[in-house]
Amino acid sequence: MRKRGLFKKQSDQEKKESIFPISIKVLEEKIRKELPGKQDLFIQEHEQNGKKLLLFGVPYLIEKVDLNDYLLEPLLEKKINWTNEEILNEIPLSTGVKVTSFEEIIDKLLVGGVFIYVEHEEEIICYILLNKEKRGLDKAETESLVLGPKIAFTESISTNMNIIRFRVRSKDLVMEELKVGESIPTDLRLVYMKSIANEDDVNTMRQRIEDLDVDKIEDAIVLKQYLEDSELNVFPQFEITELPDRLTYAITHGKVGVLIENSPSAIIAPATFFSFLESTEDRYMRWQSGTFFRFLRFISIFFAITVTPAYVAVVTYQYGLIPMQLLISIGQSRAQVPFPPLLEAFLLEFMIELLREAGARLPTKVGQTMGIVGGIVIGQAAVEAGLTSNILIIVVAMSALASFTSPSYLLGSSVRIIRFPLMLLAGALGVFGIMFGICFIIIHAIRLTSLGRPYLSPLYPLQLKDFNNVFFRSPPRYDSNRMKSFLLKDQRRFSKEEAAKKQDIDE
């Protein structure tokens, strides 16, 4: 579906309409009228042997060393004829191109273009000398790792492309250039392995990007929301990562990646629900440890969704499900609490969410102190004031800890949202309400797709051969095939028989 934006696209004919030849004075007036801020332009007029030349650009976007040493010095100090061909031949820069339309001039000005116009010529010469301000390579902030590479993407797309190309030294790696945004175009790269990725996935992603009609895209996370299959569901449908090794692993296993300028994150598609519970560390551990921690995350996410609603349900309706000794402890703990279990649980969960949000918004060291001290102080004060019970504080704390086990912040946020409707159903219908809510979530997830692929694959539709890529890790030599669910061009990674051979040097 085509998404309409605020700005209308220009036709190709309008963009290519030439304004040359033109007098220097008229060109200068047009440029100043389009960019009226004097501080945004440098415009210099020079004359030599009866020829006039106009030089202009946006100073804070331009690399000063390249401008002075490689453009101005040969242009003004060497005795060269001022013709377009002579200038392109003598200036030692490879980015020189001829431009004819005024729209192209404005577009290139805003990406660090320096223009040279010799009066009465039929084109103007442009050199892109963009000075890219970027931070250095650093550790990932949102995806913490103990094992494996810790380098993270930056806001520079050229740096990110360099990292990916360095990690995947293959002629099959494709970084297809696209642009998104009408009023403020942003560079974008579609990244995939030509010999592996499913062509339908690549074409679908490309078509969705090209069909976008929006004024500006601020970040990969914003772009992801435009490209997802469904806008009305709570589950994330594309992965977001700031780890280059996660992206390279995904594309070498047949998925499609998207890099965008000014974003330190990359998009990975198609994704399944289980993709968000996989960590890059799983591959760096022994397969037994990787399998154990993956199972732990599956159990934790289910626990995070259901444990607080289950408390509300059994305390409100299904007392018989609680052992007698525990029931006595719960009764004593709640003796002074004036609220019903549903309101009590909502109050405590709301307090936990406030602490979590406040800790995330404060500076790092202050936020950590706020989360720990605030949780202890407020929890103890709430119990002593009779607002909640000790048992519920333990339940809510376990639920919060379980939600933190998800490697994906997006899935963790979804779990936090889902928990509240389930608590309402538990308060209204007890355990039956929880079961109704879980069934609704499962049915909803079965209907979801990611780039047209089933969201619960390989569980639905059932593909048993893909289980070792999702639910557990098999020993490395048995991990010889890619996921069949994605219908890739090349399913085979290596020969299992050859990988099983182990010979000593003297054999």
N, C-alpha and C positions, 0 to 999 in steps of 0.2 A: 504493500500500500504506500502510495506517495504521500509524504508528509509536507504540508505547505508551510512556508516560512514567511518572513516579513518583507523580503526583498525579491524583486522580479529579476529573473535571469536576462542578461543581454543576449541578443542573437549573435551568432558568429560573424555575420556581415557587419554589425555595428562595431564589434571589437577589432576587425581587420581594416576598417576604413582609414585610408592614409590621409595625413594632414600635411605631408611634405610634397614639394619644397615650400618653405615658409621663412619669413624674415625672423632674425634673432629677436627683435623687439616684440613682435607678435607672440612668439613662442614663450618668451619670458613673462609676458602679461597673462597668458593662458595658465602657465604653471603657478604664478603667484595667486591667481584667482581661485585655482583649485585647492591650493594649500596656503591659505592666507597668513598663517603664523610665521613671522619673520625668523623666529628662532628655529623653525623647522626646516629651513632651507639654506644652502649656500649656493649662490649663483655668481659665477665669474665670467667676464667677457674678455677675450683676448683678440689681438689682431697681429697678423704677420703677412708680409708681402701682399698687402691689400685684401687678404682673406680674414673674415671674422669667424670666431669660434666661441660657442657658449658651453660652459661646463657647469653642471649643477647636480645636487644630490641632497640627502638628508644627513647632516653631519654626525649625529649620535648613533646612526645605524651603520656607519662605515668604519672599516678597519683602517686606521690612520696610517700605519706603516705601509700597507699595500697602496694606499692612495698616493702618498708622497714619493715613495721609492720606485714603484713600478708603473705608475700612471702619469703623475705630474712631471716627474723628472725627464723621462724620454719625450713626453709630449711638448714641453715648453723649452727645454734646454738643448735638446738635440735638433739639428737642422733637418727636419723631415717635412715633406710636402703634406699640407693639410688636406688630404683626401681620405675618404673612408677606407679604401683599400690599403693605403700607406699606413694609416693609424693602426689598423688591425694587424698588419704585418710587423710593425716596429715595436708596439707595446707588448712587453713580455708577460701577458696575462692570457689565460686560456678561456676566460669566461665572456669574451667579447661577442656580442650578437647585434644584428641590425634590427631596429624596431621602426615601424611605420605609423602605428595608430596611437592616438592620445591615451586611450584606455590602457594600453600596454605600458606606456610610460608611467602612468600613475601607479599601476600594479607593481612594477619593478622598483619604483622609488621607495615603496613601503617595505621592500625586502632587501634594502641596502644597495640599490642600483645607483651607479654614477654614470651620467649621460654626457656625451660629447657630440655637439651638433656643429658641423661646418655649414655656414650659410649657403643656401641654394642647393645643397645635396638632397637627394631623394629619400634618404633614410637617416636615422639618428643612431649612434653607436651607444650600447649600454654594456657596462661591466658590473657584475654583481660582486661587491666587496663587503658582504655582510659581516659585521662584528657580532658574533654570537656570544652573548653573556650566558654562562652556564656554571653550575656548581661542579665540583670534582666528584669522582666516583666515591661512593660511601656504602656503608652497610644498609641492608634493608631495615625499614622501621616497622612496617606492619606485618611482615612475615619473618618472625624470629627463628633462627636455626642454631642447632648445636653442631651438627655435622654438615659438610658440603660447602660449596662456594657461597660467600656472603655478599658479593658485590651486587649492587642494585642499579636499576635504570636511572637515568637523569632526565631533565626536561629537554635535552637536546636530542632531536631525532637522529642526527648524524652520528652522535656518540653511541646511541643505542644500536644503530645499524652496524657500526664498527664492532661492537661487542658480539652481536649475533653472528656476523660474518666470521669473526675470529673463532667462535665456538663451533660453527658449522662450516667447515671448509669443503664445500661441495658445489659442483657446478649445477646441481639440481635445485639449489636454494634460490628462490625467486623473491625479490623485494619489489613488488609492483607499485609504481608511484601513482597516487590519486590525490585529489584535493576535495575538501569538504568545507562548506560555509560560503555564502554568497557575498555578503558585505565585507567579511573578513576571512578570506580563504586561508585554510590551514593545511600544511603538508601532511600526508598520511602514507603509510606503506602497508600493503597487503603482503604478508609473509607466509610462505608455504613451500613444501618440497614438491617440485613438479612431478617427480616420478612416483610419489606416494599418495598425495592428497586426492580426495574424491573431487572430481571436476564440478559436480553439482554443488558441493559445499563452497568451493572457490567462487563459482559464478553467482551463487546466491548472495554471498557476502559482498562481492563486488557490486552487484545490482542494487542491493540495499543502500550501500554507501553512495553510489551515483545518483540514486533516486532522492536522496535527502535534499530538501529545499529549505534550509534554515540559514539564519544570518551568521551564526558563529557557533563553534563547538569549543568549549573551554578545556575539556579534559577527556581522557579515554573513558572514564566512568560515566560522563555525560553522554558520550557517543554510544556507549553500550546500551543505554536506556532507549535510544532511538532505534537501535538495530535489533533488539530482542523480539522474539516471536510474539509474545503477549505482554501488554503493558499493565494488565489489571491483576496479575497474580503477585504474591509476596515472595516467591522463590527467585533467586538470581538464575538467569539462563545462560549467561556467558561468564567465563572466569575472568578475573582481573588479577594480574600479578605484577610485582615490581622486581621479580627475580629472573634474570636472563636464563638461568639454567632450567627454570620451570617452562619458559617459553620454548627453548630449544628442544627440550624433551617432548613437549606437546607437538611441535611441528614435525619432528622426526618420527613421530607416531601417527602422522597423518592429519593432524588438526590444522586449523588456519589461525594465524596470528595477525593482529593489527597494531601498528605503532603509529603514534600521532605526535606532532610537534607540540612542545610545551607541556607534555604529560610524562610523569615518571612511571607510568603504568602501561601495561600491554593487555590487549584483549585476546582471549583464547576461545575458539568455538570449533565445532559444537562441544557442549558440555553436558554432563549428566549430573543428577543429584549427587552421585557418589564421587564425582570429580572434586567436589568441594570439601570432601573429607580425606582426600589424599594429600600427603605432604611430601616435599622433595626429599626429606630426611628418610622416608621409607626405603628409598633406593640405595642410600648410603649405609644403612644398617644391614646386618645379616637378615636373611629372609624370615627367620623365626621372630626376631624382634620387630621387624617391619609389620608382619602379620598381626602380632599381639597388639601393637599400638593402633593399628587400623581398626581392629575389632573394638578396642577401647573407645575410639572416637564414635563408632556407630552406636555403641551402647550409651555413651554419654549424651549424644544428641537426643536419643529417644528419652533418656532419663530427664534431660533438661526441659523437654516439652511436657512431660506427663507427671513429674513427681509432685509439684505444687497442686495441680488440679486433682491428683489422686488424694492428697491430704484433705482437700476441701470436700471431696466426694465421700470419703469413708467417715470423716468426723461428722458430716452433716446427716448422712443417710445410712451408709453401710457399716454400722458399728461392728457387726458380726465378723467382718474381715480382719479386725484388729485383735491380736492375742490379748488375753485378759490382763496380764501384767502391764503391757504397753498401754492398754486402754485406761488403766488406773492412773498411770503416769500422765497421760494426755489430759485426763479429767482434772487431776490436781493442778497441772500446769495452766489449764484454761479457767480455773475456778474464779479468778479475779478479772478475767477479760470480759468487757461489756459488749463486745461485737460478735456477730455470727462469724463462723469460719471464713465465709467468702469475703466479707468486708475486711476481716483481719489479714487474710492473705493478700488482698489487693493493696492494703495500706503498706505492708512490709515490702512487697514487690516494687511498689512505687518508690519507696525510700531507697531500695537497692539501685533502681534505675537512676534516681537523682544522684546518688553517690558516684555511680559509674560515669554518668554524663559530666558531672562536675570535675571528676578526676581526669577525664579526657581533655577538657577545655583548659585546665590550669597548666602552668609550666610543669615539666616532667617531674622534678623532685618534689614540688609542692603537691602535685596530683597524686603521687604515690603515697605521700603522708596522709593526704586527705582521704584516700580510699581506705587505708588500713585503720588509722585512728578514728575516722568518722564512722566506719562500720562497727568497730568495737564499742565506741562511746554511745552512739545512737541505739545500737541493739540492746546494750545493757540498760540504758535509760528507758527504753520502750518496755522492757520486761518489768523493771521495778515500778513503772508507772501503771502497769496493768493494761497496756495497750495491745500486747501480744504475748504469746507463750514461748517458753524456751524451745519446745519441740518445733514450732514453726520457724524459728530463727535457724535452727539446724537444717530444716528442709529447704528453706529459701537459699541458704548459703551453699548447700550441695547442688541445687539447681543452677545457681550462678556459676559455680566452679565448672560444672558439666558443660555449660554453654561456651566457656572459654576454650575448651579443647578443640573446637573447630579451627583448622588452619585458615579458613576463609572468614574474614570479618563480615562479608556480605551474608553468608549463611548464618553466622552467629546472630546478626541483627534480625534476620527472618525468624529464627527460633524465639527470640525475645518477644516478637510481635505475636506469634502464634499462641504463646502460652496464655495470654490474657483472654482471648475468646474461649479457650478450653477451660479456663477457670470459671467463666460464666456458665458454660454448659454443665460443668461439674456441680456448681451451686444450684442449678435448676433441676438437673435430672440425675445427679450422682454419677456412678460408674457408667451407667447407660449413656449419659451425656458425653463422657470422655470417649467411649467407643464410637458413638455417632460422629464426634468431631474427628477422630483419627481416620475413620472410614471416609469421611468427606475429603480429608487432606490427601489420602491415598488415591481416591478417584480423580481428584483434581490434578495430582501429579501424573497420573497415567495419561491424562489428556494433553499434558504439556509437551512441547517440543523445543529443541534448541537447534536453530538453523535447519529445521525440518526433521531432525533426528529425535527419536523417542527419548524423553527426559529420564525415564527409569531404566533405560538400557544398561546392562544386559538382563536385568530382572524381568522387564517387560518391554518388548517381546523377549522370551526366554532364550538366552544364548549361553549355554553352559561352558563353552570353550573360552569365553571371555571372563569368567569368574576370577581367574588368577591375575587378571589385570585390574580388578576392582575390589573384591572382597578380601583377598589375601595375596601374599607374595609367594610365588613358587621359587625354588632354587634358580639362580640365574640361567643355567644351561637349559632349563625347560621353558624359559620365557622367550621362545624363538619366533613367535607370531604376534602381529599387531591385532587390535580389536576387530573382529569380524563384523561387529554391529555397525561400524562406520562405512562399510563397503569400499575399502580403500583400493587403489590401483595395485599396490604391492603389499600383500599380507605378511610376507615372510621377512623376518629380520636377519636370521642366520640359520645355518644347518644345526639342528639339535644333535645329530650324530657326530658331526665334526667337533662340536663344542664338548661332547662327552669324552673325547679321547684325551687321555693323560699319560704321557710317557716321560720317563726320566731320560736324562741326556745319554745314558749308557745303554739304552734299550734300542 
